[in-house]
Amino acid sequence: MKQYPSIPSSNGQSFSDIGYAIVFDKLDGSNLRVEWTKKSGWNKWGTRQRLFDHTDEIFAPAIQVFEKKLLEPMTKICVDNRWERVIAFMEYWGENSFAGLRDPDDEKFLTLFDVNVHKKGLVAPREFIKIFKNVDIPNIVCECNWTRGFVERVRGGEIDGITLEGVVGKSGSGHHLKMAKAKTQKWIDLVKARYTAEEAEKILNS
């Protein structure tokens, strides 16, 4: 099953120029994926690195959330668009999720942030918003030129509509989709405070 691509970071000295972009809030959770086929339905689950199923001690509850909240509307969208195979990418999170860790007492949510259509690539951001308007997707922060100045404003916490971690900007479509991410200094500082230097570096570079 196709993995989600790595998104270049625009923090610090690095900057990815993606032009005029639609900017989404970046939820802090676990990146999950599920594959749908016309023949078998939603039949294969995975984290970013591995597959899992209903017996998984950590992520099995995510399947239950999906089946309760997203299975019916997502299936209808796939059928209505006459897709043969898609991979939906979602963030699995709770109110107190942080840097990949989830509070076991939190109510858990699945938020759809991208969909890959077989032979077409990732759905363009504007089309994604239109097609999945009735499904839980990340907050749309703004549309703007993805400049160094904008990234600095994200880092400084000057942009409304960001939960904590940062944002993801997207432009283009399909195999030509461009993406970049920017983190807030508040989130970066929290990571450095809660983890060892080695662990923090790994998280911040992921």
MITORPA-321412 format. One record per residue (C-alpha): residue number from 1; x, y, z. Coordinates in Angstrom, 2 decimals, always signed. Layout:
[NUM,[X,Y,Z]];
...
//
This chain:
[1,[+0.00,+0.00,+0.00]];
[2,[+1.33,+3.40,-1.03]];
[3,[+2.93,+5.42,+1.77]];
[4,[+2.35,+9.11,+2.32]];
[5,[+5.16,+11.25,+0.87]];
[6,[+7.52,+13.16,+3.11]];
[7,[+6.63,+16.87,+3.25]];
[8,[+9.60,+19.27,+3.03]];
[9,[+9.98,+21.59,+6.02]];
[10,[+10.18,+25.34,+5.66]];
[11,[+11.43,+26.00,+9.18]];
[12,[+14.87,+27.30,+10.01]];
[13,[+17.34,+27.62,+7.14]];
[14,[+15.34,+25.39,+4.80]];
[15,[+12.60,+26.84,+2.62]];
[16,[+10.45,+25.10,+0.03]];
[17,[+8.94,+27.49,-2.51]];
[18,[+5.53,+26.12,-3.52]];
[19,[+4.05,+29.38,-4.80]];
[20,[+0.43,+30.28,-4.15]];
[21,[-0.94,+27.69,-1.76]];
[22,[-3.97,+26.56,+0.17]];
[23,[-2.82,+26.30,+3.77]];
[24,[-4.25,+23.70,+6.16]];
[25,[-3.89,+23.34,+9.92]];
[26,[-1.51,+20.49,+10.81]];
[27,[-3.09,+18.31,+13.46]];
[28,[-0.76,+16.63,+15.95]];
[29,[-1.48,+12.90,+15.86]];
[30,[-0.58,+9.67,+14.07]];
[31,[-0.55,+9.41,+10.29]];
[32,[-2.76,+6.46,+9.25]];
[33,[-3.77,+5.13,+5.84]];
[34,[-6.54,+2.87,+4.58]];
[35,[-7.03,+1.43,+1.11]];
[36,[-10.37,+1.09,-0.69]];
[37,[-10.99,-0.94,-3.82]];
[38,[-14.19,-1.25,-5.82]];
[39,[-14.09,-5.01,-5.31]];
[40,[-13.13,-5.31,-1.64]];
[41,[-14.06,-2.00,-0.02]];
[42,[-11.93,-0.68,+2.87]];
[43,[-9.70,-3.69,+3.31]];
[44,[-6.15,-2.67,+4.25]];
[45,[-4.88,-0.47,+7.09]];
[46,[-1.49,+0.95,+7.93]];
[47,[+0.49,+3.51,+9.88]];
[48,[+3.10,+5.43,+7.95]];
[49,[+5.57,+2.55,+8.43]];
[50,[+3.58,-0.68,+8.88]];
[51,[+0.28,-2.45,+8.27]];
[52,[-2.16,-3.34,+11.03]];
[53,[-5.63,-4.85,+11.55]];
[54,[-8.45,-5.18,+14.09]];
[55,[-6.15,-7.08,+16.49]];
[56,[-3.60,-4.27,+16.83]];
[57,[-3.33,-3.13,+20.47]];
[58,[-2.48,+0.46,+19.56]];
[59,[-4.41,+1.31,+16.40]];
[60,[-7.39,-1.08,+16.29]];
[61,[-9.60,+1.64,+17.88]];
[62,[-8.92,+3.85,+14.84]];
[63,[-10.68,+1.28,+12.63]];
[64,[-13.71,+1.47,+14.90]];
[65,[-13.75,+5.28,+14.65]];
[66,[-13.53,+5.02,+10.87]];
[67,[-16.33,+2.48,+10.62]];
[68,[-18.57,+4.62,+12.81]];
[69,[-17.87,+8.05,+11.34]];
[70,[-16.32,+7.80,+7.89]];
[71,[-17.02,+4.46,+6.24]];
[72,[-20.42,+5.34,+4.80]];
[73,[-19.68,+8.85,+3.44]];
[74,[-16.23,+7.88,+2.16]];
[75,[-17.60,+4.82,+0.36]];
[76,[-20.28,+6.94,-1.30]];
[77,[-17.67,+9.43,-2.50]];
[78,[-15.51,+6.66,-3.98]];
[79,[-18.49,+5.09,-5.77]];
[80,[-19.91,+8.41,-7.00]];
[81,[-16.52,+9.38,-8.50]];
[82,[-16.16,+5.94,-10.12]];
[83,[-12.76,+5.39,-8.60]];
[84,[-11.29,+1.89,-8.80]];
[85,[-8.81,+2.18,-5.92]];
[86,[-7.91,+4.90,-3.47]];
[87,[-5.78,+5.34,-0.38]];
[88,[-7.12,+7.72,+2.25]];
[89,[-4.61,+9.39,+4.57]];
[90,[-5.88,+10.47,+7.98]];
[91,[-4.66,+11.93,+11.24]];
[92,[-5.59,+9.90,+14.33]];
[93,[-5.69,+12.25,+17.29]];
[94,[-7.23,+13.34,+20.57]];
[95,[-7.44,+16.65,+22.37]];
[96,[-4.23,+15.95,+24.30]];
[97,[-2.26,+14.21,+21.55]];
[98,[+1.31,+15.46,+21.26]];
[99,[+4.22,+14.49,+19.02]];
[100,[+2.76,+11.11,+18.13]];
[101,[+1.62,+10.23,+21.67]];
[102,[-2.07,+9.96,+22.56]];
[103,[-3.78,+10.23,+25.95]];
[104,[-5.64,+6.92,+26.50]];
[105,[-8.50,+8.82,+28.18]];
[106,[-9.08,+11.14,+25.20]];
[107,[-11.92,+10.71,+22.74]];
[108,[-10.18,+9.84,+19.46]];
[109,[-10.86,+11.35,+16.04]];
[110,[-9.88,+10.66,+12.44]];
[111,[-9.36,+13.67,+10.19]];
[112,[-8.90,+13.10,+6.46]];
[113,[-6.06,+15.20,+5.03]];
[114,[-5.27,+13.63,+1.64]];
[115,[-6.53,+11.02,-0.81]];
[116,[-4.51,+9.23,-3.49]];
[117,[-6.49,+8.03,-6.50]];
[118,[-5.00,+5.12,-8.44]];
[119,[-3.07,+6.33,-11.52]];
[120,[-3.97,+9.99,-10.79]];
[121,[-2.02,+10.76,-7.64]];
[122,[-3.09,+12.94,-4.73]];
[123,[-6.30,+14.89,-5.19]];
[124,[-5.62,+18.60,-5.80]];
[125,[-6.22,+20.72,-2.68]];
[126,[-9.13,+22.75,-4.07]];
[127,[-10.77,+19.64,-5.49]];
[128,[-10.14,+17.84,-2.18]];
[129,[-12.03,+20.55,-0.28]];
[130,[-14.94,+20.34,-2.72]];
[131,[-15.21,+16.55,-2.85]];
[132,[-14.78,+15.94,+0.86]];
[133,[-16.73,+18.94,+2.17]];
[134,[-19.02,+16.65,+4.20]];
[135,[-16.13,+14.74,+5.80]];
[136,[-13.93,+15.90,+8.68]];
[137,[-10.88,+17.57,+7.09]];
[138,[-8.30,+19.95,+8.61]];
[139,[-9.18,+23.59,+9.11]];
[140,[-8.34,+25.75,+6.09]];
[141,[-6.13,+28.46,+7.54]];
[142,[-5.81,+30.66,+4.45]];
[143,[-4.82,+30.93,+0.79]];
[144,[-1.64,+32.89,+0.21]];
[145,[+1.81,+33.01,-1.32]];
[146,[+4.04,+30.59,+0.60]];
[147,[+6.84,+33.03,+1.39]];
[148,[+9.60,+33.13,+3.99]];
[149,[+7.69,+35.95,+5.65]];
[150,[+4.55,+33.81,+5.95]];
[151,[+6.55,+30.91,+7.39]];
[152,[+8.06,+33.25,+9.99]];
[153,[+4.58,+34.44,+10.96]];
[154,[+3.52,+30.81,+11.43]];
[155,[+6.57,+30.18,+13.58]];
[156,[+5.82,+33.24,+15.67]];
[157,[+2.21,+32.19,+16.31]];
[158,[+0.81,+35.16,+14.38]];
[159,[-1.57,+33.18,+12.16]];
[160,[-5.11,+32.40,+13.34]];
[161,[-6.63,+28.95,+12.90]];
[162,[-3.62,+26.84,+13.91]];
[163,[-4.22,+24.37,+16.73]];
[164,[-0.58,+24.12,+17.85]];
[165,[+1.87,+22.21,+15.66]];
[166,[+1.83,+24.28,+12.49]];
[167,[+0.53,+24.20,+8.93]];
[168,[+0.84,+22.39,+5.61]];
[169,[+0.69,+24.34,+2.36]];
[170,[-0.37,+22.66,-0.90]];
[171,[-0.39,+23.74,-4.53]];
[172,[-0.67,+21.95,-7.88]];
[173,[-2.34,+18.57,-8.32]];
[174,[-1.80,+14.85,-8.85]];
[175,[+1.78,+13.83,-9.53]];
[176,[+2.68,+17.54,-9.69]];
[177,[+1.35,+18.42,-6.25]];
[178,[+3.72,+20.60,-4.22]];
[179,[+3.66,+20.61,-0.42]];
[180,[+5.57,+22.26,+2.40]];
[181,[+5.12,+22.41,+6.16]];
[182,[+5.96,+24.99,+8.81]];
[183,[+5.94,+24.52,+12.59]];
[184,[+5.21,+26.97,+15.38]];
[185,[+8.00,+27.88,+17.80]];
[186,[+5.65,+27.02,+20.68]];
[187,[+5.34,+23.42,+19.46]];
[188,[+9.08,+23.17,+18.80]];
[189,[+9.85,+24.39,+22.31]];
[190,[+7.41,+21.91,+23.86]];
[191,[+9.07,+19.03,+21.98]];
[192,[+12.51,+20.11,+23.19]];
[193,[+11.22,+20.41,+26.77]];
[194,[+9.54,+17.01,+26.89]];
[195,[+12.10,+14.85,+25.09]];
[196,[+15.82,+14.21,+25.18]];
[197,[+17.91,+16.15,+22.66]];
[198,[+18.24,+13.05,+20.46]];
[199,[+14.51,+12.24,+20.60]];
[200,[+13.54,+15.85,+19.97]];
[201,[+15.79,+16.11,+16.94]];
[202,[+14.21,+12.98,+15.46]];
[203,[+10.69,+14.31,+16.03]];
[204,[+11.47,+17.76,+14.64]];
[205,[+13.06,+16.27,+11.52]];
[206,[+10.24,+13.81,+10.85]];
//
